[in-house]
Amino acid sequence: MFISNAYAQTAAAADPGLMGSLTTFLPLILMFVVMYFLMIRPQQKRQRELKAMMDALTKGDEVVTAGGIVGRVNRVTDSYVTLEIAAGTEITVQKNAVTTLLPKGTLKAL
């Protein structure tokens, strides 16, 4: 008489549905999208540019290696580049060690 009856909730009200699941994973999805545009995409672009630069190396180009050696390209093969670092001094380095292509005439200015 003084206490009201308590009824169980229906199953439809207990199920959060599609919107509840989406809002649960939305921060994770948003974090992945931000990370893609801030970290992954620029790195892929940099790798594409570096590969294009390595494929375009020709005799006479002035380059800088990963170790900081500056030289002029004398010979290019599939995997290696021969650099002239001084008059009569040549070294052979791997192609992927070349990091920067310098403008023509840079070696004369040094």
SELUM-186866 format. One record per residue (C-alpha): residue number from 1; residue in three letters; x, y, z. Coordinates in Angstrom, 2 decimals, decimal comma, always signed. Layout:
+------+------+---------+---------+---------+
: resi : resn :    east :   north :      up :
+------+------+---------+---------+---------+
:  NUM :  ALA :       X :       Y :       Z :
...
+------+------+---------+---------+---------+
This chain:
+------+------+---------+---------+---------+
: resi : resn :    east :   north :      up :
+------+------+---------+---------+---------+
:    1 :  MET :   +0,00 :   +0,00 :   +0,00 :
:    2 :  PHE :   +2,58 :   +2,57 :   +1,01 :
:    3 :  ILE :   +5,37 :   +1,18 :   -1,21 :
:    4 :  SER :   +5,05 :   +1,50 :   -4,99 :
:    5 :  ASN :   +5,82 :   -1,36 :   -7,31 :
:    6 :  ALA :   +9,27 :   -1,44 :   -8,98 :
:    7 :  TYR :   +9,32 :   -2,61 :  -12,58 :
:    8 :  ALA :  +12,39 :   -3,74 :  -14,56 :
:    9 :  GLN :  +13,53 :   -1,64 :  -17,48 :
:   10 :  THR :  +12,89 :   -2,85 :  -20,98 :
:   11 :  ALA :  +15,76 :   -4,26 :  -23,05 :
:   12 :  ALA :  +15,55 :   -1,44 :  -25,62 :
:   13 :  ALA :  +16,24 :   +1,21 :  -23,00 :
:   14 :  ALA :  +19,29 :   -0,64 :  -21,64 :
:   15 :  ASP :  +20,95 :   -0,98 :  -25,10 :
:   16 :  PRO :  +22,89 :   +2,22 :  -25,94 :
:   17 :  GLY :  +22,54 :   +1,56 :  -29,66 :
:   18 :  LEU :  +24,76 :   +2,75 :  -32,49 :
:   19 :  MET :  +25,14 :   +6,32 :  -31,22 :
:   20 :  GLY :  +26,35 :   +5,13 :  -27,82 :
:   21 :  SER :  +29,04 :   +2,96 :  -29,42 :
:   22 :  LEU :  +30,09 :   +5,74 :  -31,77 :
:   23 :  THR :  +30,51 :   +8,29 :  -29,00 :
:   24 :  THR :  +32,56 :   +5,77 :  -27,03 :
:   25 :  PHE :  +35,08 :   +5,30 :  -29,86 :
:   26 :  LEU :  +34,96 :   +8,87 :  -31,22 :
:   27 :  PRO :  +37,96 :  +10,14 :  -29,18 :
:   28 :  LEU :  +40,06 :   +7,17 :  -30,33 :
:   29 :  ILE :  +39,09 :   +7,70 :  -33,97 :
:   30 :  LEU :  +39,73 :  +11,44 :  -33,72 :
:   31 :  MET :  +43,16 :  +10,83 :  -32,18 :
:   32 :  PHE :  +44,11 :   +8,48 :  -35,04 :
:   33 :  VAL :  +42,99 :  +11,01 :  -37,67 :
:   34 :  VAL :  +45,00 :  +13,80 :  -36,05 :
:   35 :  MET :  +48,07 :  +11,56 :  -35,76 :
:   36 :  TYR :  +47,75 :  +10,60 :  -39,43 :
:   37 :  PHE :  +47,70 :  +14,21 :  -40,63 :
:   38 :  LEU :  +50,39 :  +15,46 :  -38,24 :
:   39 :  MET :  +52,87 :  +12,57 :  -38,32 :
:   40 :  ILE :  +52,28 :   +9,81 :  -40,86 :
:   41 :  ARG :  +51,34 :  +11,81 :  -43,96 :
:   42 :  PRO :  +54,26 :  +14,30 :  -43,80 :
:   43 :  GLN :  +56,73 :  +11,45 :  -43,26 :
:   44 :  GLN :  +55,39 :   +9,58 :  -46,31 :
:   45 :  LYS :  +55,68 :  +12,76 :  -48,39 :
:   46 :  ARG :  +59,29 :  +13,27 :  -47,23 :
:   47 :  GLN :  +60,15 :   +9,65 :  -48,15 :
:   48 :  ARG :  +58,63 :  +10,05 :  -51,62 :
:   49 :  GLU :  +60,64 :  +13,24 :  -52,23 :
:   50 :  LEU :  +63,88 :  +11,60 :  -51,03 :
:   51 :  LYS :  +63,32 :   +8,56 :  -53,28 :
:   52 :  ALA :  +62,63 :  +10,81 :  -56,26 :
:   53 :  MET :  +65,83 :  +12,76 :  -55,52 :
:   54 :  MET :  +67,89 :   +9,54 :  -55,31 :
:   55 :  ASP :  +66,44 :   +8,25 :  -58,58 :
:   56 :  ALA :  +67,25 :  +11,56 :  -60,30 :
:   57 :  LEU :  +70,94 :  +11,65 :  -59,28 :
:   58 :  THR :  +73,23 :  +12,18 :  -62,27 :
:   59 :  LYS :  +76,92 :  +12,74 :  -62,85 :
:   60 :  GLY :  +77,97 :  +16,24 :  -61,84 :
:   61 :  ASP :  +75,37 :  +16,74 :  -59,10 :
:   62 :  GLU :  +76,67 :  +18,16 :  -55,82 :
:   63 :  VAL :  +75,38 :  +16,31 :  -52,76 :
:   64 :  VAL :  +75,69 :  +15,96 :  -48,99 :
:   65 :  THR :  +75,77 :  +12,50 :  -47,40 :
:   66 :  ALA :  +74,28 :  +11,44 :  -44,07 :
:   67 :  GLY :  +77,76 :  +11,69 :  -42,54 :
:   68 :  GLY :  +78,13 :  +15,30 :  -43,66 :
:   69 :  ILE :  +80,51 :  +14,64 :  -46,56 :
:   70 :  VAL :  +80,09 :  +17,07 :  -49,43 :
:   71 :  GLY :  +81,05 :  +15,92 :  -52,90 :
:   72 :  ARG :  +80,33 :  +15,80 :  -56,61 :
:   73 :  VAL :  +78,76 :  +12,68 :  -58,13 :
:   74 :  ASN :  +81,08 :  +10,91 :  -60,59 :
:   75 :  ARG :  +79,26 :   +7,63 :  -61,14 :
:   76 :  VAL :  +75,80 :   +6,31 :  -60,26 :
:   77 :  THR :  +74,87 :   +2,62 :  -60,11 :
:   78 :  ASP :  +71,74 :   +0,90 :  -58,82 :
:   79 :  SER :  +72,76 :   +0,93 :  -55,16 :
:   80 :  TYR :  +75,93 :   +3,02 :  -54,95 :
:   81 :  VAL :  +77,18 :   +6,50 :  -55,80 :
:   82 :  THR :  +80,82 :   +7,44 :  -56,33 :
:   83 :  LEU :  +81,62 :  +10,92 :  -55,00 :
:   84 :  GLU :  +84,64 :  +13,08 :  -55,66 :
:   85 :  ILE :  +85,30 :  +14,83 :  -52,35 :
:   86 :  ALA :  +88,64 :  +16,42 :  -53,36 :
:   87 :  ALA :  +90,76 :  +16,55 :  -56,50 :
:   88 :  GLY :  +91,64 :  +12,91 :  -57,22 :
:   89 :  THR :  +89,90 :  +11,57 :  -54,09 :
:   90 :  GLU :  +86,81 :   +9,44 :  -54,64 :
:   91 :  ILE :  +84,63 :   +7,51 :  -52,22 :
:   92 :  THR :  +81,76 :   +5,12 :  -52,82 :
:   93 :  VAL :  +78,65 :   +5,44 :  -50,66 :
:   94 :  GLN :  +75,25 :   +3,82 :  -50,70 :
:   95 :  LYS :  +72,60 :   +5,77 :  -52,56 :
:   96 :  ASN :  +70,40 :   +6,05 :  -49,49 :
:   97 :  ALA :  +73,27 :   +7,83 :  -47,65 :
:   98 :  VAL :  +72,76 :  +10,85 :  -49,91 :
:   99 :  THR :  +70,49 :  +13,22 :  -48,02 :
:  100 :  THR :  +70,62 :  +16,56 :  -49,81 :
:  101 :  LEU :  +71,09 :  +17,72 :  -53,38 :
:  102 :  LEU :  +72,98 :  +21,03 :  -53,43 :
:  103 :  PRO :  +72,62 :  +23,78 :  -56,04 :
:  104 :  LYS :  +75,29 :  +23,85 :  -58,78 :
:  105 :  GLY :  +78,42 :  +25,78 :  -57,81 :
:  106 :  THR :  +78,12 :  +25,18 :  -54,07 :
:  107 :  LEU :  +81,45 :  +23,31 :  -53,89 :
:  108 :  LYS :  +83,31 :  +26,24 :  -55,47 :
:  109 :  ALA :  +81,86 :  +28,58 :  -52,84 :
:  110 :  LEU :  +83,20 :  +26,40 :  -50,01 :
+------+------+---------+---------+---------+
